[in-house]
Each structure stands twice: as C-alpha cells, then as structure tokens.
C-alpha cells in the first residue's frame, strides 16, 4: 500500500534526539528554549511558545483572548474539527461562514454579514497551506475591533503578499504532526508579538505556573500542554532543513499537477497569484457526476492510500445536535467536501510512485463516470 504520508527524518535529527536521551533531561529543558528561539527567528515574531499539539495551541490562544460563554468567533466549516472545538472549550460559539470555491478558505466577503454584537474574534484557517485573504480579514477585524487567531497548522512557510502566514493576527498556531511539512511527532508552536498573550500561554501550558514562580506555585488555571525535550530536538533538526523539506514537497506537487492538469473529471489545487503555497497535502476534486467514494474505494483496492479532506464540521453529529445545523447550510463547503480526495503526498515520494498513483486515479475516473 502506498502510504498517504511519511515523515522525512534525517540522521541529524536522530543524533539530536539521541543527544537528549543521553542527557537525562527529557522535559522543560534547554531544547524547548532553543526550539522556541529558532522558531521565533524563522517567523520574525517576538515570541514562540512550544506546546504539545495544534489543538492545545488554539485553545490557549482563545483563552488568552478571554473568549467565554456567549462570545462568538467567526471561522470556517471546512477544516479539521479542532479549529472550532477550541472555541467551544471556553464556552464560545463558532460562527461559520461558507468558503471560497477556489481557495477553499473562509470567504472574506461573507465575514461582515456574520458579525453581531457578540462577535469577539475571527479564526481563519490557512487550508492545505494556501494562505487566506489576510488583507481583507485584517481590515474587517480592525474596523470592528476584533481579535484574529490564525490557524496556520497546515501552513508553515506559506506567504501572503510576501509576508509569512501566521504573522498577521494577534496570535497563530503551527502544528508538527508526522504528516506536516516539519514534524516533532506530536507538537505545535504558538507565535505572537503580543507580550501579554505570550506570558499567558507560557503559564497556561505549564499548569498555570509563571516562569519566575516558585516550584508548585500556580498563579492561574493551567493545563499540561508542555512539549518534551525529544520532540523539540527533532523540531530543531527539522527547522534547520525547512527550506529543503518545503522544496521537496513543492516539487512533488508540481509533478502531480503536471500529470493531472487537464484530466477530465478532476480539478487540481488552485493557487492565488499573491500567495506562496506551503504544501501540506495534495488534494484533487472530482466532478459532481463522478462518485468520489467509489473512486476512493478503487484507489485503495489498487494499493493507493487516500482520504477525503475534509468532512464539513457543521455536519458532524455533535455540531448538528448542539447547533441544529443541517445539509444545505453551507453549500459550497458541502459540495467541496463531497468531491475531495487527498492522494499520497510526502517529500520523498519518487517519480515512479507518482506515476502509479496518477495512472490508478485516471483508470478510476474512467470507470466511475456516470
């Protein structure tokens, strides 16, 4: 079976992790601090705070903005569920707006219609590593005095009009799960230029202790969202190779696009002129007359891993039960979700495997056209 994703781990990363294991210092040590400093330098931000997952990072950002019961946060229904769950963790209400049919990001033109007196923030998601229309989003946020938290979990290295995704809002989160552009196994990073947000997030990730607090002296409600030394050592090695890793993924995406552009029955990833894509996954959309699920079944039967990316958040059972959402509420999102297929995608996938994946996909499209 051709895997859907695969981490790219080099010998230097292995050496760095082994160095930590031999040191005996496995948590909240020098590698956490080093990784944070290097990441902040890469992003060009004042602060970077290492945490154990993108979900944890988004939660801390929402909590640091004092989002609470009755507050609304505008976000996208086309995302991994954590981007809206993090709002509900604090009693807030995620308010969805439909997506742009090309970029698949939250449609900036629909945001103002969703703003109410209870709206406190906007949480845009840079889907698949394609940055959102941040100029328009930041203009709306400024006009209505709203905070912005960027879910950049899939977008490390992406740029919008020459500026890195994740550096526009009050804070942002990047994730390092094994299928991401760089990995720490589990883990993520909050970045911000806001000293207050940084101070809160650093404390809350470590059970509410402040950096200068005495042992077991907790100054606020906190969580165990710490990232360990081994993960940070791996992250240091990966970050040192980030241009190489992003370049390899970009070249794989180019090969897929070259082989699949113009193939009847599918649409490849749209790229806006003013963005630099950071390739997280390679997703195609099949035409409405083709049964996507049958195509996926055919791919798997022929040893090609694949996944639907994503399923609509508002149609998840919990969200339907809690908010009363139903089919048709966000039609563009729903149509896209019914058509997407993520193909095997990682930096070290070879030309022959790409050719095999594309050949099986083309065969499936021919068979399942109505």
Secondary structure, 3 states (H helix, E strand, C coil): CECCCCCCCCHHHHHHHHHHHHHCCCECCHHHHHHHHHHHHHHCCCEEEEECCHHHHHHHHHHHCCCCCCCEEEEECCCCCHHHHHHHCCCCEEEEECECCCCCCECHHHHHHHCCCCEEEEECECHHHCCCCHHHHHHHHHHCCCEEEEECCCCCCCEECCEECCCCCCEEEEECECCCCCCCECCEEEEECCHHHHHHHHHHHECCCCCCCCCCCCCCCCCECCCEHHHHHHHHHHHHCHHHHHHHHHHHHHHHHHHHCCCCCEECCCCCCCEECCCCCEEEEECCCECHHHHHHHHHHCCECEECCCCCHHHCHHHHHHHCCCCCCCHHHHHHHCCEEEECCCCCCCHHHHHHHHHHHHHHHHHCEC
